[in-house]
């Protein structure tokens, strides 16, 4: 960021299935705060996609990893970064397209809507970081990305 402000938030998620909804609400509050307190614009698309990405990443972390999950939200230039850490060392792999497969499309969805996607092995577990553009360009395209 030009003025070197760091806008970020971290939350530990542990408990029952309600943590997924809590994580989505936490992300929405973070982006609302970014708009109201810091004056940064956030498109409705960015808000929706951030909630979708949070839901998919936290769902997978709760499903496949024992123990708590950490979610970090950070504004990095013109993107919001969503990072989810869990204790499972197995790195996720997107599956090949299969019209007959029911479910297990979350990683494919996340990769399709992200401006950036990174999986990082940690000393314990892994961290998945997804970047989502905050703005749409005047033509309605996601900033920095053009339809194929």
Backbone as ProteinMPNN parsed JSONL, in Angstrom:
{"seq_chain_A": "XXXXXXXXXXXXXXXXXXXXXXXXXXXXXXXXXXXXXXXXXXXXXXXXXXXXXXXXXXXXXXXXXXXXXXXXXXXXXXXXXXXXXXXXXXXXXXXXXXXXXXXXXXXXXXXXXXXXXXXXXXXXXXXXXXXXXXXXXXXXXXXXXXXX", "coords_chain_A": {"N_chain_A": [[0.836, -1.181, 0.0], [0.487, 2.261, -0.725], [0.599, 4.161, 1.421], [1.634, 2.66, 3.422], [0.025, 1.545, 5.385], [-1.143, -1.149, 7.291], [-3.722, -3.298, 7.114], [-5.308, -5.635, 8.82], [-6.57, -8.733, 10.178], [-6.924, -11.381, 12.48], [-8.299, -14.504, 13.337], [-9.051, -17.167, 15.534], [-10.566, -20.227, 14.937], [-12.652, -22.523, 16.298], [-14.549, -25.309, 17.305], [-18.003, -26.219, 16.865], [-20.011, -26.841, 13.876], [-20.9, -24.251, 13.45], [-18.793, -22.523, 13.227], [-18.086, -22.066, 10.616], [-20.052, -20.404, 9.496], [-19.637, -18.304, 11.295], [-17.054, -17.528, 10.516], [-17.53, -16.566, 7.913], [-19.169, -14.349, 8.531], [-17.363, -12.869, 10.038], [-15.453, -12.207, 8.096], [-17.027, -10.599, 6.402], [-17.604, -8.479, 8.157], [-15.01, -7.497, 8.504], [-14.375, -6.525, 5.889], [-16.369, -4.593, 5.666], [-15.565, -2.86, 7.677], [-13.112, -2.076, 6.592], [-14.036, -0.512, 4.51], [-15.594, 1.497, 5.871], [-13.95, 2.573, 7.976], [-11.445, 2.938, 6.838], [-11.834, 3.908, 4.345], [-11.561, 2.513, 1.943], [-12.609, 1.288, -1.172], [-14.828, -1.444, -1.714], [-16.066, -3.815, -3.791], [-19.376, -5.182, -4.372], [-19.193, -7.694, -5.48], [-16.627, -8.482, -4.623], [-17.083, -8.667, -1.883], [-18.988, -10.764, -1.794], [-17.506, -12.876, -3.021], [-15.387, -13.116, -1.239], [-16.675, -14.055, 1.071], [-17.551, -16.517, 0.027], [-15.085, -17.822, -0.567], [-13.941, -17.913, 2.014], [-15.824, -19.576, 3.261], [-15.508, -22.001, 1.804], [-12.744, -22.619, 2.255], [-12.55, -22.744, 5.085], [-14.438, -24.702, 5.633], [-13.203, -26.963, 4.428], [-10.852, -27.075, 5.979], [-11.919, -27.599, 8.554], [-13.073, -30.033, 8.028], [-10.999, -31.8, 7.286], [-8.81, -31.498, 9.01], [-7.566, -31.98, 12.297], [-8.353, -30.162, 15.305], [-7.884, -26.585, 15.982], [-8.497, -23.854, 13.663], [-6.912, -21.256, 11.947], [-7.713, -18.065, 10.719], [-6.715, -15.533, 8.62], [-7.134, -12.226, 7.605], [-6.328, -9.781, 5.267], [-5.54, -6.65, 3.88], [-3.977, -6.104, 0.887], [-2.594, -4.01, -1.095], [-4.643, -3.669, -3.834], [-6.177, -5.841, -3.24], [-7.901, -8.313, -1.225], [-6.534, -10.506, 1.045], [-7.084, -13.785, 1.951], [-6.19, -15.996, 4.294], [-5.92, -19.262, 5.397], [-5.072, -21.379, 7.95], [-4.379, -24.72, 8.881], [-3.928, -27.787, 10.77], [-3.356, -30.062, 9.287], [-0.943, -31.684, 7.389], [-1.15, -32.46, 4.736], [-1.183, -31.387, 1.455], [-3.653, -29.706, -0.452], [-5.167, -30.784, -3.532], [-6.432, -29.845, -6.603], [-9.052, -31.515, -8.202], [-9.457, -33.354, -11.269], [-11.786, -32.35, -13.795], [-15.028, -33.688, -13.533], [-17.998, -34.58, -14.535], [-19.78, -36.314, -13.347], [-19.181, -36.396, -10.675], [-20.229, -35.797, -7.403], [-20.214, -33.128, -5.302], [-17.203, -32.012, -3.573], [-15.959, -29.913, -4.992], [-14.946, -27.599, -4.079], [-12.244, -26.535, -3.935], [-11.688, -26.183, -6.635], [-13.582, -24.209, -7.257], [-12.7, -22.079, -5.629], [-10.171, -21.584, -6.771], [-10.984, -20.742, -9.282], [-12.199, -18.253, -8.871], [-10.3, -16.645, -7.765], [-7.708, -14.111, -7.694], [-5.219, -14.77, -7.034], [-3.595, -17.685, -5.792], [-2.233, -19.697, -3.335], [-0.482, -22.354, -1.804], [1.061, -23.261, 1.117], [3.462, -25.103, 2.813], [3.759, -25.511, 6.272], [5.657, -25.419, 9.391], [4.058, -26.866, 11.118], [1.345, -28.311, 9.772], [-0.47, -26.57, 7.178], [-0.827, -23.629, 5.094], [-3.2, -21.88, 3.301], [-3.482, -19.399, 0.956], [-5.459, -16.967, -0.51], [-6.083, -14.538, -2.947], [-8.227, -11.838, -3.615], [-9.589, -9.539, -5.838], [-10.448, -6.226, -4.89], [-11.94, -4.41, -6.312], [-14.001, -3.781, -9.243], [-13.428, -3.174, -12.702], [-14.361, -0.26, -14.749], [-15.775, -1.424, -16.877], [-16.972, -3.574, -15.747], [-15.502, -5.835, -15.429], [-13.41, -7.947, -13.416], [-10.869, -6.322, -11.704], [-7.662, -6.379, -13.131], [-8.033, -8.81, -14.323], [-9.244, -10.445, -17.116], [-12.047, -11.636, -18.988], [-11.877, -14.907, -20.48]], "CA_chain_A": [[0.0, 0.0, 0.0], [1.316, 3.453, -0.815], [0.833, 4.84, 2.704], [2.228, 1.651, 4.306], [-0.898, 1.053, 6.403], [-1.454, -2.568, 7.22], [-5.067, -3.558, 7.621], [-5.406, -7.091, 8.913], [-7.282, -9.296, 11.322], [-6.736, -12.827, 12.612], [-9.249, -15.11, 14.264], [-8.97, -18.613, 15.738], [-11.889, -20.832, 14.776], [-12.696, -23.853, 16.886], [-15.882, -25.619, 17.797], [-18.907, -26.991, 16.019], [-20.226, -26.387, 12.509], [-21.227, -22.825, 13.362], [-17.589, -21.729, 12.974], [-18.038, -21.714, 9.195], [-20.87, -19.191, 9.388], [-18.933, -17.253, 12.042], [-15.934, -17.073, 9.69], [-18.103, -15.731, 6.838], [-19.598, -13.078, 9.131], [-16.15, -12.161, 10.436], [-14.879, -11.647, 6.86], [-17.89, -9.501, 5.957], [-17.373, -7.343, 9.071], [-13.685, -6.966, 8.198], [-14.452, -5.718, 4.676], [-17.198, -3.42, 5.974], [-14.684, -1.96, 8.442], [-12.146, -1.54, 5.625], [-14.74, 0.561, 3.804], [-16.046, 2.6, 6.722], [-12.893, 3.189, 8.767], [-10.239, 3.225, 6.05], [-12.242, 4.542, 3.1], [-11.206, 1.741, 0.753], [-13.796, 0.72, -1.82], [-14.94, -2.905, -1.832], [-17.243, -4.095, -4.617], [-20.297, -6.216, -3.874], [-18.632, -8.959, -5.938], [-15.517, -8.826, -3.726], [-17.684, -9.082, -0.61], [-19.578, -12.096, -1.989], [-16.469, -13.869, -3.283], [-14.623, -13.325, -0.007], [-17.469, -14.96, 1.912], [-17.517, -17.838, -0.6], [-13.751, -18.396, -0.365], [-13.829, -18.226, 3.439], [-16.669, -20.739, 3.523], [-14.889, -23.204, 1.233], [-11.472, -22.938, 2.915], [-12.785, -23.124, 6.484], [-15.12, -26.004, 5.584], [-12.194, -28.002, 4.179], [-9.969, -27.174, 7.146], [-12.652, -28.264, 9.639], [-13.386, -31.402, 7.617], [-9.841, -32.653, 7.109], [-7.724, -31.283, 9.975], [-7.991, -31.931, 13.701], [-7.958, -28.975, 16.058], [-8.343, -25.255, 15.575], [-8.181, -23.276, 12.356], [-6.651, -19.818, 12.006], [-8.041, -17.333, 9.507], [-6.151, -14.187, 8.574], [-7.643, -11.365, 6.547], [-5.371, -8.691, 5.13], [-5.608, -5.862, 2.663], [-2.668, -6.023, 0.246], [-2.816, -3.228, -2.306], [-6.044, -3.638, -4.261], [-6.777, -7.153, -2.998], [-8.025, -8.843, 0.126], [-5.936, -11.837, 1.166], [-7.696, -14.686, 2.923], [-5.272, -17.096, 4.575], [-6.467, -20.216, 6.367], [-4.103, -22.362, 8.416], [-4.875, -25.862, 9.654], [-2.855, -28.667, 11.242], [-3.138, -31.202, 8.393], [0.189, -31.391, 6.503], [-1.429, -32.873, 3.364], [-1.528, -30.252, 0.608], [-4.82, -30.007, -1.288], [-4.957, -30.846, -4.972], [-7.688, -29.734, -7.35], [-9.333, -32.728, -8.966], [-9.829, -33.189, -12.677], [-13.224, -32.178, -14.005], [-15.784, -34.933, -13.622], [-19.405, -34.193, -14.484], [-20.516, -37.249, -12.517], [-18.793, -36.274, -9.267], [-21.096, -34.982, -6.569], [-19.438, -32.495, -4.234], [-15.743, -31.919, -3.633], [-15.569, -28.951, -6.013], [-14.599, -26.36, -3.389], [-10.946, -26.005, -4.331], [-11.842, -25.722, -8.014], [-14.326, -22.953, -7.201], [-11.812, -21.071, -5.06], [-9.147, -21.253, -7.766], [-11.621, -20.054, -10.413], [-12.587, -16.87, -8.552], [-9.177, -15.944, -7.119], [-6.658, -13.449, -8.47], [-4.011, -15.486, -6.664], [-3.832, -18.86, -4.955], [-0.945, -20.249, -2.905], [-0.496, -23.316, -0.71], [2.384, -23.231, 1.73], [3.717, -26.04, 3.909], [4.198, -24.834, 7.498], [6.284, -26.384, 10.312], [2.932, -27.723, 11.498], [0.198, -28.081, 8.905], [-0.347, -25.823, 5.924], [-1.534, -22.35, 4.978], [-3.7, -21.588, 1.961], [-3.726, -17.969, 0.815], [-6.204, -16.613, -1.712], [-6.216, -13.09, -3.144], [-9.438, -11.462, -4.341], [-9.597, -8.111, -6.169], [-11.465, -5.455, -4.174], [-12.719, -3.577, -7.233], [-14.269, -4.152, -10.625], [-13.114, -2.029, -13.562], [-15.599, 0.379, -15.229], [-16.51, -2.312, -17.774], [-17.578, -4.652, -14.985], [-14.57, -6.948, -15.264], [-12.608, -7.938, -12.207], [-9.623, -5.604, -11.951], [-6.498, -7.217, -13.333], [-8.399, -10.101, -14.903], [-10.183, -10.279, -18.227], [-12.673, -12.917, -19.355], [-11.179, -15.677, -21.526]], "C_chain_A": [[0.881, 1.245, 0.0], [1.594, 4.111, 0.528], [1.306, 3.881, 3.785], [1.318, 1.236, 5.46], [-1.103, -0.439, 6.205], [-2.819, -2.743, 7.866], [-5.226, -5.068, 7.622], [-6.151, -7.492, 10.172], [-7.051, -10.803, 11.308], [-7.738, -13.352, 13.627], [-8.99, -16.615, 14.326], [-10.391, -19.158, 15.692], [-11.834, -22.248, 15.321], [-14.111, -24.087, 17.37], [-16.682, -26.385, 16.784], [-19.033, -26.376, 14.628], [-20.542, -24.914, 12.373], [-20.0, -21.964, 13.085], [-17.499, -21.308, 11.51], [-18.851, -20.442, 8.959], [-20.21, -18.031, 10.128], [-17.789, -16.676, 11.22], [-16.429, -16.185, 8.556], [-18.503, -14.366, 7.373], [-18.39, -12.228, 9.523], [-15.512, -11.485, 9.214], [-15.709, -10.471, 6.359], [-17.705, -8.278, 6.848], [-16.024, -6.694, 8.799], [-13.754, -6.055, 6.97], [-15.323, -4.482, 4.864], [-16.382, -2.394, 6.74], [-13.635, -1.308, 7.536], [-12.776, -0.366, 4.873], [-15.004, 1.754, 4.712], [-14.922, 3.311, 7.467], [-11.691, 3.627, 7.948], [-10.558, 3.833, 4.689], [-11.854, 3.806, 1.835], [-12.465, 1.149, 0.127], [-13.7, -0.801, -1.923], [-16.202, -3.172, -2.635], [-18.117, -5.161, -3.968], [-19.783, -7.599, -4.28], [-17.503, -9.413, -5.019], [-16.047, -9.314, -2.38], [-18.234, -10.503, -0.729], [-18.506, -13.168, -2.184], [-15.619, -14.137, -2.044], [-15.375, -14.263, 0.922], [-17.465, -16.383, 1.353], [-16.184, -18.526, -0.344], [-13.553, -18.79, 1.095], [-14.622, -19.487, 3.759], [-16.016, -22.021, 3.025], [-13.614, -23.594, 1.983], [-11.68, -23.404, 4.354], [-13.517, -24.473, 6.537], [-14.104, -27.126, 5.388], [-11.271, -28.184, 5.377], [-10.663, -27.917, 8.292], [-12.905, -29.734, 9.306], [-12.163, -32.321, 7.669], [-8.758, -32.52, 8.163], [-8.266, -31.287, 11.399], [-7.58, -30.597, 14.322], [-8.427, -27.672, 15.451], [-7.878, -24.879, 14.172], [-7.925, -21.797, 12.593], [-7.014, -19.201, 10.668], [-7.475, -15.931, 9.631], [-6.746, -13.467, 7.382], [-6.722, -10.162, 6.482], [-5.622, -7.961, 3.824], [-4.183, -5.713, 2.143], [-2.865, -5.306, -1.083], [-4.282, -3.183, -2.645], [-6.715, -5.001, -4.133], [-7.001, -7.39, -1.51], [-7.404, -10.231, 0.076], [-6.667, -12.585, 2.27], [-6.721, -15.835, 3.092], [-5.894, -17.969, 5.657], [-5.388, -21.244, 6.671], [-4.84, -23.484, 9.125], [-3.711, -26.803, 9.927], [-2.558, -29.85, 10.33], [-2.007, -30.878, 7.416], [-0.068, -31.735, 5.031], [-1.893, -31.659, 2.561], [-2.706, -30.615, -0.29], [-4.445, -29.996, -2.769], [-6.323, -30.745, -5.634], [-7.853, -30.995, -8.195], [-9.652, -32.386, -10.416], [-11.342, -33.061, -12.779], [-13.89, -33.538, -14.181], [-17.252, -34.587, -13.43], [-20.23, -35.101, -13.582], [-20.217, -37.133, -11.032], [-19.761, -35.345, -8.543], [-20.251, -34.429, -5.429], [-17.955, -32.467, -4.534], [-15.254, -31.042, -4.785], [-15.053, -27.653, -5.394], [-13.289, -25.738, -3.832], [-10.986, -25.482, -5.768], [-12.548, -24.369, -8.058], [-13.42, -21.826, -6.712], [-10.776, -20.636, -6.094], [-9.732, -20.483, -8.95], [-11.92, -18.591, -10.117], [-11.433, -16.029, -8.013], [-8.28, -15.246, -8.122], [-5.326, -14.141, -8.19], [-4.349, -16.601, -5.705], [-2.475, -19.453, -4.615], [-1.164, -21.223, -1.755], [0.925, -23.394, -0.183], [2.457, -24.24, 2.868], [4.246, -25.23, 5.092], [4.913, -25.858, 8.377], [5.259, -27.369, 10.888], [1.789, -27.371, 10.557], [0.519, -27.322, 7.635], [-1.144, -24.531, 6.009], [-1.927, -22.175, 3.518], [-4.039, -20.106, 1.93], [-4.365, -17.706, -0.536], [-6.308, -15.096, -1.763], [-7.416, -12.818, -4.041], [-9.379, -9.959, -4.583], [-10.738, -7.414, -5.443], [-12.412, -4.723, -5.112], [-12.982, -4.268, -8.55], [-13.876, -2.95, -11.468], [-14.419, -1.442, -14.109], [-16.419, -0.486, -16.174], [-17.16, -3.482, -17.07], [-16.691, -5.865, -14.817], [-13.853, -6.832, -13.938], [-11.293, -7.248, -12.541], [-8.476, -6.587, -12.092], [-6.797, -8.559, -13.958], [-9.443, -9.858, -15.993], [-10.769, -11.618, -18.601], [-11.914, -13.593, -20.487], [-12.02, -15.75, -22.764]], "O_chain_A": [[1.918, 1.269, 0.664], [2.71, 4.575, 0.762], [1.37, 4.259, 4.955], [1.792, 0.632, 6.423], [-1.22, -0.919, 5.077], [-3.029, -2.377, 9.023], [-5.274, -5.702, 6.568], [-6.333, -6.7, 11.097], [-6.991, -11.421, 10.245], [-7.991, -12.718, 14.651], [-8.742, -17.256, 13.305], [-11.299, -18.62, 16.325], [-11.051, -23.073, 14.85], [-14.791, -23.153, 17.797], [-16.136, -27.106, 15.95], [-18.256, -25.498, 14.254], [-20.457, -24.373, 11.271], [-20.142, -20.79, 12.741], [-16.888, -20.284, 11.204], [-18.385, -19.515, 8.297], [-20.22, -16.9, 9.643], [-17.575, -15.464, 11.224], [-15.816, -15.159, 8.264], [-18.217, -13.343, 6.752], [-18.402, -11.009, 9.356], [-15.083, -10.333, 9.289], [-15.154, -9.457, 5.936], [-17.654, -7.154, 6.348], [-15.904, -5.47, 8.857], [-13.247, -4.934, 7.005], [-15.044, -3.435, 4.281], [-16.49, -1.194, 6.485], [-13.312, -0.131, 7.698], [-12.123, 0.649, 4.632], [-14.678, 2.889, 4.364], [-14.942, 4.537, 7.578], [-10.996, 4.575, 8.314], [-9.65, 4.23, 3.959], [-11.818, 4.404, 0.76], [-13.295, 0.572, 0.83], [-12.635, -1.359, -2.184], [-17.295, -2.798, -2.211], [-17.659, -5.937, -3.129], [-19.916, -8.562, -3.523], [-17.422, -10.591, -4.67], [-15.516, -10.265, -1.807], [-17.978, -11.346, 0.131], [-18.583, -14.242, -1.587], [-15.179, -15.266, -1.827], [-14.778, -15.17, 1.501], [-17.385, -17.348, 2.113], [-16.155, -19.691, 0.055], [-13.055, -19.879, 1.383], [-14.127, -20.369, 4.461], [-15.976, -23.019, 3.745], [-13.422, -24.765, 2.311], [-11.044, -24.364, 4.789], [-13.231, -25.294, 7.408], [-14.14, -28.128, 6.102], [-10.944, -29.311, 5.749], [-10.051, -28.774, 8.93], [-12.948, -30.578, 10.2], [-12.277, -33.485, 8.051], [-7.858, -33.358, 8.212], [-9.296, -30.675, 11.679], [-6.591, -29.986, 13.918], [-9.25, -27.648, 14.536], [-6.991, -25.507, 13.593], [-8.645, -21.155, 13.358], [-6.673, -19.736, 9.613], [-7.719, -15.23, 10.613], [-6.85, -14.024, 6.289], [-6.37, -9.585, 7.511], [-5.885, -8.579, 2.792], [-3.293, -5.257, 2.861], [-3.257, -5.919, -2.076], [-5.092, -2.713, -1.845], [-7.694, -5.289, -4.823], [-6.378, -6.756, -0.658], [-7.703, -11.029, -0.812], [-6.842, -12.077, 3.377], [-6.451, -16.569, 2.141], [-6.336, -17.477, 6.696], [-4.859, -21.895, 5.77], [-5.794, -23.25, 9.868], [-2.626, -26.629, 9.372], [-1.596, -30.579, 10.573], [-2.099, -29.893, 6.683], [0.714, -31.342, 4.166], [-2.858, -30.989, 2.926], [-2.751, -31.72, -0.832], [-3.529, -29.29, -3.192], [-7.255, -31.465, -5.275], [-6.904, -31.471, -8.819], [-10.062, -31.27, -10.735], [-12.081, -33.597, -11.953], [-13.383, -34.414, -14.882], [-17.7, -34.332, -12.312], [-21.285, -34.688, -13.1], [-20.929, -37.713, -10.212], [-20.067, -34.25, -9.016], [-19.641, -35.19, -4.679], [-17.515, -32.853, -5.617], [-14.28, -31.368, -5.463], [-14.753, -26.703, -6.118], [-13.229, -24.534, -4.079], [-10.382, -24.454, -6.074], [-12.15, -23.484, -8.815], [-13.378, -20.75, -7.308], [-10.536, -19.441, -6.267], [-9.044, -19.66, -9.553], [-11.897, -17.766, -11.03], [-11.584, -14.821, -7.826], [-8.103, -15.71, -9.248], [-4.414, -14.099, -9.016], [-5.274, -16.485, -4.901], [-1.656, -19.686, -5.504], [-1.94, -20.948, -0.84], [1.874, -23.571, -0.947], [1.622, -24.235, 3.772], [5.095, -24.356, 4.915], [4.788, -27.058, 8.133], [5.558, -28.542, 11.112], [1.319, -26.233, 10.556], [1.619, -27.413, 7.09], [-2.009, -24.362, 6.869], [-1.099, -22.303, 2.616], [-4.789, -19.615, 2.772], [-3.877, -18.161, -1.57], [-6.585, -14.448, -0.753], [-7.605, -13.462, -5.073], [-9.147, -9.187, -3.653], [-11.854, -7.931, -5.379], [-13.556, -4.446, -4.752], [-12.288, -5.212, -8.929], [-13.977, -1.815, -11.003], [-15.476, -2.053, -13.955], [-17.633, -0.308, -16.271], [-17.827, -4.299, -17.706], [-17.068, -6.823, -14.143], [-13.707, -5.735, -13.399], [-10.67, -7.56, -13.556], [-8.327, -7.508, -11.289], [-5.89, -9.378, -14.11], [-10.414, -9.133, -15.78], [-10.078, -12.635, -18.544], [-11.368, -12.917, -21.359], [-11.609, -16.354, -23.755]]}, "name": "protein", "num_of_chains": 1, "seq": "XXXXXXXXXXXXXXXXXXXXXXXXXXXXXXXXXXXXXXXXXXXXXXXXXXXXXXXXXXXXXXXXXXXXXXXXXXXXXXXXXXXXXXXXXXXXXXXXXXXXXXXXXXXXXXXXXXXXXXXXXXXXXXXXXXXXXXXXXXXXXXXXXXXX"}
